[in-house]
Amino acid sequence: MSTQTLDFDLGEGGLPRPARRPRQGVRALLAAMIALGVALPIFAAVVTLPVQSVRISGEFVRVPKADIERAVAPLLTSRLIRIDVDALRRAALEVPGVREATVRRVWPDHFEILVVEHVAVARWARGGYLGSDGTHFTPGGGGMADSLPVLAGPAGSQRRVLDLHAALERVLAPLGAPVAAIELTRRGVLHAALHDGPRLVMRPDAMGRNVEIRARALAKVLAGRLHEVERVDLRYPNGFAVRMKTGTSGGKEQG
């Protein structure tokens, strides 16, 4: 059977009285109360401070820095502790041409906003541009380079059309001309135009090694005459059909 020991002091008359608290504990408690009394006013003063400055950084090429400042300014009128960091980020992301934004609170009274712009890799025929991840966006500043390829397709097909363009660049490389424009129709037919060259018609689901082989055959058959070709139809199972421009001759090639 276990035993328990209870320590107590004896008061006058031999009656027990509660043991005294160690002096160290009292001192620690008093120190904590004093520290809390000093810290609370300081904390209250800090959290009620207005925002003193906002640092906006990034490689600004197409997005004017002033657009970011105007977007976040209405959210910075409250006291520091009441400002919503996520709301600041959303406001920065709504600026045309911004791909990503990171917001950091710097105590006691500052904010830092890092902005990353979209990098356009293609133009979208209905307006705007496509980033490398397929995001459709409108630049904040002037237009992008006119040399970018022009892509088109049904609503919501930007990512797929961008992938098709990359695949076409690879399989049509034997022709020696970059793909200047492509369009994916609602019926699933892909039209492509080579830079200073013919238009090509094919089906995306059949694009691959067979198209590359036909491109090699086409480059061989029409060596030095590619600029004379108006249209090439690659939808045939065993070959392709070539339509020459007016004043030239052509026909259907098998291979």
C-alpha positions, 0 to 999 in steps of 0.5 A: 500500500503506497503512502503519501507525504504532506508537508506543512508548518505548525502554527501557534498551539501546534495547529497546522498551517499552509506551507509558505510559498518560496520567495523565488516563486513570488519574485517570478510572479511579480516580474511577469506581472511587471513585464506584462504591464510594460509589454501590453501598452507597447503592443497596443501602440504597435498594432494600432499604427498606420502603415508607414511604407509599402515596398513593391519589387519585381522585374517590371517590363510590361506591368507599370509599377504604378498600377500595382500601387493604385490597386493596393492603396485602398486596402492600406488605409486601416490600422496595420493589424487590420489589413488583410494580407490575402486581400492585398495579394488578390488586389495585386493579382487583378492587375493585368499582366501579373502572374504571381504576387507575394505579400509579406508583413514587416513589423512594425509598420511595413509591407513588402510586395513581390510581383512576377509578370506573365511572359508571353509565348503566343498571341491569342487570336481573340485578344490577349496573350498566352503565358508558358503555362497556357494562362490567357492574359492581357498585358498591362503596358504596350503590346507584345512582339508581333513575331509571336505565333498566333493561336486560336481555338474554342473557349477554354482550349488555350492550354491544349492549343499551346501544347499542339503548337509545341508539338507541331514545331517539333514534327514539322521541323523538317520543313525548315519553317516555324509555325506562325499560326494554328487554329483548332476548330470546334470539329477537331480539325487543326489548321496551321500556317508556316512562316512564309509557307503553306497552310496545313490541315490535319487531325490533332489525334493523328499527329505524331510520328506519321506527321513527321514522316510526311513532313520529311517527304514533303520537304524532299518532294518540294525542296526549294518550292515550299513557298509555291505551295498554298495548302497541304492536307495531311488527313489522308491515311497513306499520304498527303494532298498538295495544292499549289498556288496559282500558276504552279502545278501540284497534286496528291503525293502518296507516302 
